Amino acid sequence: MRTRIGFGGGLSYAQRVPFVEARDQASRKANTSKLLQYADPTIDVSVGDLFGSKELRETYSGWASATARGISAWPRSSTT
């Protein structure tokens, strides 16, 4: 079965700390960050191979999960 596996990643900067980041980090008593790291793993399988159809061999269906987390490993002042 033809299968594609992928992984994407990146960084972004938010003007304000996202709500979920602030909530999660507050529960851990950890620093928050406006710099976010993204991860996006994917896996796709050929629909044609799955159902035995040559016409759909280059058609893929799959799963992806995107997640973003603040990069809070750098110490910063709490007065900002």
N, C-alpha and C positions, 0 to 999 in steps of 0.2 A: 504494500500500500504506500502510495506516494504521500510523504509527510513533510511539512515545513515547520521548522522551529526557529524562532527569532527572539531577539532581546533588544530593546531600546532603552536608552537612558539619557539623562540630561540634567541641567540645572536651570533654575529660574529664580528671579528675585521678586518678592511681593512688596507692595507699598506698606501693607499692614500684615502682621502675623495672622495667618489663617485661623479661624475659630477652632477647628479640630486640633491644630498644632498647639494652640494655647491651652486648650482643655486637657489634652493628653500630657503635655509637659508639666502643667500645674499639678496633676495628680501624682507625678513622679518627683515633684519639687526640683525640676530641672530647668535649665535655660531654654528660651524659645529662640527661634531664628526666622528671619525674613528670607534667607537663602534656602531654597528647597531643592532636594535631590529627587529625581523621578526614576522609576524603574518600570518597564513594561514588557514582561515575558509573554510570548504567544506560541501557540501550537495549532496547526491547520492540517486537515487530511483531505485527500482528493475525494470529492463526492462521486465521481465516476468510478473510482476504484471501490468505494464503499458499496455502491449499488450495481456494479458491473455494467456501466454505461460508458462506451467510448466517447460519446458526444459530450459528456460532462467530466471528462478526465482532467481538464485544466480548470475546473471549477472547484474551489476550496471552501470548506467551512471549518470554523475552529473556535478557539477560546483565547481570550486576552484578559489580562488583569493589570490595571495601571495603579500605581501607588506613589504617593509623594510624602516625603518626610523632611522636616527641617534639619538642617545641618547645625546642630547645637553643641558640637564638641569644643568650639572655641569659647573660652571664657570672655564674658563681656560685663560691663558695668550695669548694675541694676537701676541706675538713675536715668537711662535713656528712654 
